[in-house]
Amino acid sequence: MEACEFRDAISDFQDLDAVILGISGDTVQAQAKFKRKYNLPFALLCDTEHRAAEACGAWVEKNMYGKKSMGIARTTLLIGKDGRVRNIFRNVRAAGHAEQVKQALAALA
């Protein structure tokens, strides 16, 4: 849902001079399949060793039905042209998130 919302709003993000990148712990093959299935117009990056997730605080302990495990907390980073992190959205809910990010980008402009 989240990736599709970003896909559907890609022209709005281009108008804001933004580049969308998706990143996950999935393999290159799994991401390629996902990208084709949903016709995503942006790059998907692999973080199979969770280095990027750890660096931005998205690799966290989760607790489901009393069982603890490590996993990715859905997180979005807005990074300026200067390479500095401008905003961090943590524990993102997929529905409506693309609009939330567009508003944050517009506020930065």
C-alpha positions in Angstrom: 0.0 0.0 0.0 2.7 2.5 1.0 4.8 1.8 -2.2 1.7 2.2 -4.4 0.8 5.5 -2.8 4.3 6.8 -3.5 4.0 5.4 -7.1 0.7 7.1 -7.6 2.0 10.4 -6.4 5.3 10.3 -8.2 4.7 13.4 -10.3 3.9 15.4 -7.2 7.2 14.3 -5.7 9.0 15.2 -8.9 7.4 18.6 -8.8 8.9 19.0 -5.3 12.3 18.0 -6.7 12.3 14.8 -4.6 13.8 11.4 -5.3 12.0 8.4 -3.9 14.1 5.4 -2.8 12.7 2.3 -1.1 14.9 0.1 1.0 14.3 -3.2 2.7 16.0 -6.3 3.9 14.7 -8.3 0.9 16.9 -9.8 -1.7 17.6 -8.3 -5.1 15.4 -10.9 -6.7 12.5 -10.3 -4.3 12.7 -6.6 -4.8 12.8 -6.9 -8.6 9.6 -9.1 -8.4 7.9 -6.6 -6.1 8.9 -3.7 -8.3 7.5 -5.4 -11.4 4.3 -6.5 -9.7 3.4 -3.0 -8.6 5.0 -1.1 -11.5 7.1 1.0 -9.2 8.9 4.0 -10.9 11.6 4.3 -8.2 14.7 2.4 -7.1 14.5 -0.2 -4.4 17.7 -0.7 -2.4 18.7 -3.9 -0.6 19.7 -3.9 3.1 20.0 -7.6 3.6 22.5 -7.2 6.5 20.3 -4.4 8.1 23.2 -2.0 8.2 21.1 1.0 7.0 18.2 0.0 9.2 20.5 -0.1 12.2 22.1 3.2 11.3 18.8 5.0 11.2 17.2 3.3 14.2 14.8 1.2 12.2 16.2 -2.2 13.2 14.3 -2.8 16.4 13.1 -5.5 18.8 9.5 -6.5 18.1 7.1 -8.3 20.3 4.3 -10.3 18.7 2.1 -12.5 20.9 4.9 -12.6 23.5 7.6 -13.7 21.1 10.5 -11.2 20.7 12.4 -10.9 17.5 14.4 -8.3 15.6 12.8 -6.6 12.6 12.3 -3.4 10.7 10.1 -0.6 12.0 8.7 1.1 8.9 10.6 4.4 8.8 10.9 7.2 6.3 13.8 9.7 6.1 13.7 13.0 4.3 17.3 13.8 3.3 18.2 17.3 2.0 20.3 17.9 -1.1 23.1 18.6 1.3 22.9 15.0 2.6 21.5 16.0 6.0 18.5 14.3 7.5 15.7 16.8 7.6 12.9 14.7 9.0 12.4 11.2 10.4 9.0 9.5 10.4 9.0 6.5 12.7 6.5 3.6 13.0 4.9 4.7 9.8 1.4 3.6 8.9 1.2 2.8 5.2 -2.2 4.4 4.4 -1.8 8.2 3.9 1.9 8.3 4.4 2.8 9.5 0.9 0.6 12.6 1.6 2.3 13.2 4.9 5.7 13.1 3.3 4.6 15.5 0.5 3.4 18.0 3.1 6.7 17.7 5.0 8.6 18.2 1.7 6.5 21.2 0.8 7.2 22.8 4.2 10.9 22.4 3.6 10.8 24.2 0.3 
